Amino acid sequence: MNIDFKKLADEFGTPLYIYDLEFLRKRYKELKNAFEGSKSLVCYAVKANSNLSIINTFAQEGSGADCVSIGEVKRALLAGIKPYKIIFSGVGKSDEEIKEALELKILMINVESEEELKRVEAVAKELAIEARISIRVNPNVDPKTHPYISTGLHENKFGVDIDMAKRLYIYAKNSEYLDPVGIHFHIGSQLTRLEPIAEAAQIIADLVRSLKAINVDIKFFDVGGGLGVVYDDEVLINTQEYANAIKSAIKGLDLTIVCEPGRFLTANGGYLLTKVLYEKKNGNKRFTIVDAAMNDLVRPSLYKAYHKIELVQPKEGELSPTDIVGPICESGDFLGKNVLMPKLESGDLLVVKSAGAYGFTMASNYNTRPRACEVACENGECRVIRKRETFDDLIAAERLYLKG
Ligand SMILES: *Cc1c(COP(=O)(O)O)cnc(C)c1O
């Protein structure tokens, strides 16, 4: 849909996150439809954008949720995701989180180590129930993405290797309190090549075959998330080819395909709108200082991630490179480097694109900056889905420690 950024800035102020719900629905349907002909469950990875209205948009489409904390599980439920479509993943879950997840009767807990499997068993025993689990297997394939967001190599902290996985499945099968219903892998994020995913799917499908042979009856084949999106000029994995590669890997096996896309569903449907405060020059170096900063969108600072930045209302004038930076007291506080812009002045609006994933969810209050307002747009209408924070919100949980 066409978004009137100027009008939104006037109405809601800046910095402002804007989400196009029509785009989000379209992406969900595209992926869901690609799995047609197979049993499938798309579980939106809530950590990408966990605003209740965003999760609810996917819930309306029939989506499940992939959660990495009990807080995310509760958000998903509150936003209307059915408990039997919720997966709880993550490398470190506390006993309390495991207990709550079991009591909430979610689809399965995704276990990442032997220790954790034993913890889940102990908690399930206390509750006198059988815990549905899947095991995250690390297939040791190189996803060819940024090392910070690569997770499928043995050198990464995630999952267990194939031999360990076999042992754990046998243990779980023989336990009164564990029901191993799923298998899981997730090799990384912002993947733009199909081969590593196809290779991992083959490896894991072979493992499923050998498990079925010893009567471990896996039902859910969880291929994780990681589908890449366009930030710059990336060539993306074709969704139909992606689905086909997975279908072909599990040929002959009776499995429900589960996938956990986060970024793919939300990144390109989100925008961060910011206002120019002023420009300055240090020697020959040009800086444009804006009212959004690394506390609003940390990806450029954290991963050197690139986001396209555009002027909302085009201006005349010669283009020259400028670093678009925030007001935070850190040299690493930038949104874009060497961006070609005409001379800008106070009040000009810039829009940072592809900001719908890992944008607001990674925002902080660093420098006592209130987090931005979030609005969602659909059918030509935009509504606030999270109010701009106030100074009072920021200090609400603090107490003055007074002596004497
Ligand atoms: C982060 C994560 C996802 C989502 O990753 P995207 O790159 O946003 O698709 C899915 N599954 C697991 C286990 C994750 O940790």
The ligand as a Tripos MOL2 file, in Angstrom:
@<TRIPOS>MOLECULE
LIG
   15    15     1     0     0
SMALL
NO_CHARGES

@<TRIPOS>ATOM
      1 C1         15.7460  -16.2750   15.2580 C.3       1 LIG1
      2 C2         15.1470  -17.5800   14.9800 C.ar      1 LIG1
      3 C3         14.2310  -17.7310   13.9340 C.ar      1 LIG1
      4 C4         13.8790  -16.6200   12.9890 C.3       1 LIG1
      5 O1         14.9520  -16.2130   12.2230 O.3       1 LIG1
      6 P1         14.7090  -15.2570   10.9570 P.3       1 LIG1
      7 O2         16.0500  -15.1010   10.3690 O.co2     1 LIG1
      8 O3         14.1390  -13.9850   11.4530 O.co2     1 LIG1
      9 O4         13.7680  -15.9760   10.0480 O.co2     1 LIG1
     10 C5         13.6510  -18.9730   13.7620 C.ar      1 LIG1
     11 N1         13.9450  -20.0120   14.5750 N.ar      1 LIG1
     12 C6         14.8300  -19.9060   15.5810 C.ar      1 LIG1
     13 C7         15.1100  -21.0750   16.4430 C.3       1 LIG1
     14 C8         15.4560  -18.6960   15.8230 C.ar      1 LIG1
     15 O5         16.3430  -18.5960   16.8160 O.3       1 LIG1
@<TRIPOS>BOND
     1     1     2 1
     2     2     3 ar
     3     2    14 ar
     4     3     4 1
     5     3    10 ar
     6     4     5 1
     7     5     6 1
     8     6     7 2
     9     6     8 1
    10     6     9 1
    11    10    11 ar
    12    11    12 ar
    13    12    13 1
    14    12    14 ar
    15    14    15 1
@<TRIPOS>SUBSTRUCTURE
     1 LIG1         1 GROUP 0 **** ****
